[in-house]
């Protein structure tokens, strides 16, 4: 076993995984897996820059993670940064701050690399499940972008497009500095049109409709699963490899988009940082399922973070 630490810094959240990995057997044992909502991508779509307060929230989480990595004695650390820091003019401030805290340079990876890691993390343990036929379509709905990867044992095609729960919320659902509560039919239609255009773009290079199993990753998808199961609290073990039907995803999405902030916040499995962006995230998932004719989505808690860990091991 090799003890490694993987950090995935996205547009909405930053996550840590410290794990023991055995590449020979494909076994990965979690020692510490945690997530912090930092909204690094706050305003990036509008300003092109990382906000000072967003950077400080991210650095505060990095300090906590540095302590955890030291406590567990991880031999190797890899820090991967995705959409928001890839797009920002002042990303050097971000890189410098992370290096000072963690002693490792954040790798601002391309969307294609992001997709590769997501596919590995999500599918490594699915191989051999006869009831989950290949090829897989792995969909990672992030804050700023969504990754589409089709593959069997290896990636066949991948594409990253700029639709995510935070980006869609900020672009379409914010009026006068606040998220519409609930959004209007016109706002929802504009958001849906943006998502459909992104799916058109993805389909130019990724054969989405050839997939026989849809695997959904990241917080929007896992939260939809938690709501579908009516969990009394967020329960990773019950969410991992759960299945949610198209009809249930549609029902949940319609409710989220007509609900108020208070109603969404009252859902016991809802992370406070997702209350305002979950409607957009679930609409992205619904649009994908309808586009490819998927009857269900297999939900995975193992994603880009696990793929990063495997790359280190």
Secondary structure as UniProt FT lines:
FT   STRAND          2..9
FT   STRAND          13..22
FT   TURN            23..26
FT   STRAND          27..37
FT   TURN            40..43
FT   HELIX           44..47
FT   HELIX           52..72
FT   STRAND          76..81
FT   HELIX           83..87
FT   TURN            89..90
FT   HELIX           91..102
FT   STRAND          107..108
FT   HELIX           111..123
FT   TURN            124..128
FT   TURN            130..131
FT   STRAND          136..141
FT   STRAND          146..151
FT   STRAND          155..161
FT   HELIX           165..168
FT   HELIX           169..173
FT   STRAND          174..175
FT   TURN            176..177
FT   STRAND          178..179
FT   HELIX           185..203
FT   TURN            204..205
FT   HELIX           208..210
FT   STRAND          213..217
FT   HELIX           219..228
FT   TURN            229..230
FT   HELIX           236..239
FT   TURN            240..241
FT   STRAND          243..245
FT   HELIX           246..258
FT   HELIX           261..265
FT   TURN            268..269
FT   HELIX           272..274
FT   TURN            275..277
FT   HELIX           278..292
FT   STRAND          296..299
FT   HELIX           304..312
//
